[in-house]
Amino acid sequence: MLPKDYITLEQQYSAHTYHPLEVVLEKGEGVWLYDVAGHKYLDCLSAYSAINQGHCHPRLVKVLVEQAQQLTLTSRAFYNSKLPLFYQSLCETTGYDMAIAMNSGAEAVETALKTARKWGYQTKKVEPNKAEIIVCQGNFHGRTIAIIGFSSEPQYQADFGPFAPGFVTVPYGDAKALETAITPNTVGFLVEPIQGECGVVVPPPGYLKKVQQICQKHQVLFMADEIQTGLGRTGQLFACDDEGVRPDIMILGKALAGGFYPVSAVLADKAIMGLFRPGDHGSTFGGNPLGAAIATEALAIIREEGLIENAHQLGTYFQERLAEIPSPYVKEVRGRGLLIGVELKPEAGGARRFCEALRGRGILCKETHQHVIRFAPPLVVTKEVIDWALERITDVLNMK
């Protein structure tokens, strides 16, 4: 089949919920992707930061095959031999007491919301059904009904209401606005340390530290959605580490299983997570032995193969070099580690045409919020590959 045949087939049978670039991929290795016609591309999206360890990492392939041949699913009706080891590795790596394993990032966010509400009622003693959670404008936390209900993107909400109550929105990066919005019913503040889907928006220096202090002052749980920013992407284990901030609730996903399997998790200390009782929450697939085995190895790869350090060093280099490109279209280059956004001026005509041109030069990335090109290669990328990419990016950012 030709690439156009695959595209036609998908458009015929799939709901049209995405607008992909027209490339049909069939193989991945490290930072490289290959399409059905044999063309080679540098992956500069990393499946929205789920492929921090690189495509088809040999260690993850080995664990996947071995565990798939042994045991894949038991449900949580029984213990399995892999989940306890995953929890131990996850908690020792992150410094939290306890965790709940789920599947998708949206499930993890929903779990965190439930956790905050339960804590609010049982510990803070908020009046029943009055709990409020504060969120930020420009947020992206998933696609469930509850989550899109507090999105500020009109398309995410259109024709999907009514939505769940109990959420209050404040401007991102504005600590004073957060404190003003807090009431006796506020149980949590949910925030992305860097807003990825909004265009790689980095808050002002000191924002996260101020947020933490405000939450502690008012007995509000500080909840960090590090699904996209965590596990090395920003040059630290977590983006919050850049300000020395430890959230009360940490939300992880994406790279937690290296792109091999959907695994997400919510972490907190026992005073918060210990409030759950059997029957309060669950998931048939959450914590299954296949996902747990893969995620345990994925964490080990991040620790043992220097991916965090590589993201810090090469992310700084990549961002500085991008900022030096003399393009009439570039408004700003921003980001942290290997999560970088290049915002274009309105007269550039949108970011998609530049992403399509980059595809023609062997680089795959995706526009976000119309005017931003996001560059987020796997954390195993090398300086030589970045230099190779910079030549092509420079050409594209100067095209007519």
Residue, then its C-alpha position, 0 to 999 in steps of 0.5 A: m500500500l502507498p502512504k495515501d492508501y493508509i491515510t484514505l483508509e484511516q479517514q474512512y473508518s476513524a472519527h476525525t478527532y486529529h489532524p496529523l501531518e501526512v506521514v505514515l510511520e511504521k518503524g522507530e529506533g532511538v530518535w529516528l522514525y521511518d515511514v512506509a516508503g522508507h524515508k527517515y525522520l528525526d522525531c522532534l515530538s516524542a509522542y508528546s514526551a512519552i518517548n523520553q527513552g527513545h523508540c524501541h529501547p532494547r531494555l524495554v523490548k526485552v522486558l516487554v517480551e519476557q513479561a508478555q510471555q509470563l503474565t499480562l493481566t490479573s486485575r486488582a482482585f489479586y496481588n501480582s509480583k511486578l506491581p510492588l516492585f514498581y511502586q517501590s521503585l517509583c516511590e524511592t525515585t520520587g521521594y513520596d510514600m505511596a502511589i496509585a497506578m492508572n493507565s492514561g494521563a487523564e485517568a491520573v488527573e481524575t485520580a488526583l482530583k478525587t484524592a484532593r476532594k477526599w482529603g478536603y472532606q476527611t482532613k480539612k473538614v470542608e462541608p460535604n459537596k462544597a469542595e473547590i479545586i483551582v486550575c489555571q487558564g490555558n491548562f491541558h489536563g486531558r479529555t474527560i468530561a470533568i477535565i474539559g469542563f475547566s478547560s479554557e479552550p472553547q473547542y474542547q467544551a463545545d457540545f460536550g456539556p453540562f460539566a462538573p461543578g467545583f472548579v475555579t480558574v485563575p490566570y497562569g503564572d499569577a500567584k496573587a490571583l491564586e491567593t485571592a481565589i482561595t476560599p474555606n472550601t478550596v482543597g487543591f490547586l492543579v497546575e502544570p509547571i510548564q504549560g506544554e499544549c498551550g505553547v510551551v508557556v514557562p511561568p515567571p521565575g519563583y512562581l512555583k515556590k510562591v504557589q507552594q507557600i500560598c497553598q501551605k498557608h491556606q491548607v490547600l493541596f498543591m497538585a503538579d501535573e508533570i505528565q508531560t514535563g516530568l521524568g527528565r524532559t526539562g533537564q530535572l527529574f521533575a520541572c518543579d525541581d527547578e525551584g526546589v518545590r515538592p508538590d503535595i500530589m504528583i501526577l505522572g504518565k507518558a514517559l513512565a513506560g517509555g511509550f511501550y504501554p499506557v502507565s500513569a500514576v499519582l503520588a503523595d505521602k501517607a497522610i493524603m494517599g492513606l485516606f483511600r479504602p478498598g472500593d474507593h477507586g480502582s482500574t481493571f488495567g491499572g497496575n497490571p504486571l505487564g505495565a508495571a514491569i515495563a515502567t520499572e525498567a523505564l524508570a531505571i533507564i532514566r536514572e542509569e543512562g544519564l537522560i536527565e543530564n543529557a536533557h539539561q545540557l543539550g536542551t540548553y544548547f538547542q534552545e540557545r542555537l534556536a534563538e540565534i537563528p536570524s529569522p523574520y518569523v520568530k517572535e520568541v524561543r522558550g522552554r526548559g531542557l528538551l521541551i522547547g517552543v518557537e513562537l512565530k509572529p502572526e505574519a508567519g502564516g501559522a506554524r503548520r506550514f513550517c512543520e510540513a516543510l520540516r517534514g520534507r527535510g526529515i524532521l517531524c514536529k507538530e504545531t501547537h496553538q497555531h503559532v508555536i512549533r514544539f521541539a521535544p526530541p527523545l532524551v537520548v538525542t546527541k549534539e551531532v543530531i541536534d546540529w544536523a537538525l539546526e541546519r534544516i530548521t534554519d532553512v525552514l524558518n527563513m523560507k518565503 
